[in-house]
Amino acid sequence: MNIIKPFLILSSVIAFSFTPSRQAPPIGSDFCGITNTTFKAGEKINMKVYYSTLGAYIGAGEATFTTSLERYNGKPVYHCIGDGKSYSFFDNFFKVRDRYESYIDTSTLLPYKFLRNVDEGGHKIYNNVSFNQNANTAVSSKGVFKITDCIQDVVSAVYYARNINFSKFKKDDKIPFDMYLDDEIFHLYIRYLGKETVKTRYGKFKAIKIKPLLLKGTIFEGGEKMNAWISDDPNHLLLRVESPISVGKVVIDMMGYSNLRYPLTSLSSVR
């Protein structure tokens, strides 16, 4: 029943266990210097993690993403936090209490600082990372590491990706970027799959469909098996994530929101 271990990163989509490549892809303007046009300070998003099999949905856990406007080393930043937990029933199998934080430059959307404080089945990880984007270095709890240009962390990548102008891409185009996690650099990409209507546990939406490349692990199959949908409106809000597992699938749905920057015009009906 180890189906919820990675649910917070999974719900982030961009930040889950993608297949790493040791050959760096070209890093284009889409991940270097995007201007934020999709979210604002004070936004709060609630996600719910389900285990789905034979048409039934079983709630396994939840994640909440919040943003606030603060200052870091005298500079204005978005302080973005992702909190995740398993529900009490699943605590008996695999208790999850995860917290991820990122301090993101308001003008470039590149991270200055990343905090990871997780407890997954009694396995605890803490990492405190400071990025120097100009010097291409990251100072973590374990040392100093070289980084590539425009590096993202687990949380900042989510908000950065929401600002991608998908209208510039054709179906099946890949959008590459680099992410720093566990003192390693992963060369990742998002595949754009076009637009469609998606029905979630919250409601029916006009959506943009994307697909990441997954790393084969204990419960997820490798390859491009995961699908994700974001709202086809100026918010680019994550609506749904689906990925098959050994039995059934994991489904993560947006189930609540507040203080969005724009009306959620992609919503056509509520469940």
Protein Blocks (a to p, Z undefined) as FASTA:
>chain_A
ZZklmmmmmmnommmccdddfbdcdddfklgopacfkbcehiacdddddddeehiacdfb
dcddddddddeehiacddddddddddfklmmmoccdddddddddfklopafbdcddddee
hiacdddddddfknopacdfkbccdddehiacfklmmmmmmmpcfklpcehiacddddde
ehiacddddddebjaddddfkbccddddddddddddfkbcgdjfbccddddbfkopafbd
cdddfehcaddddfbdehifbdcfkbmbdZZ
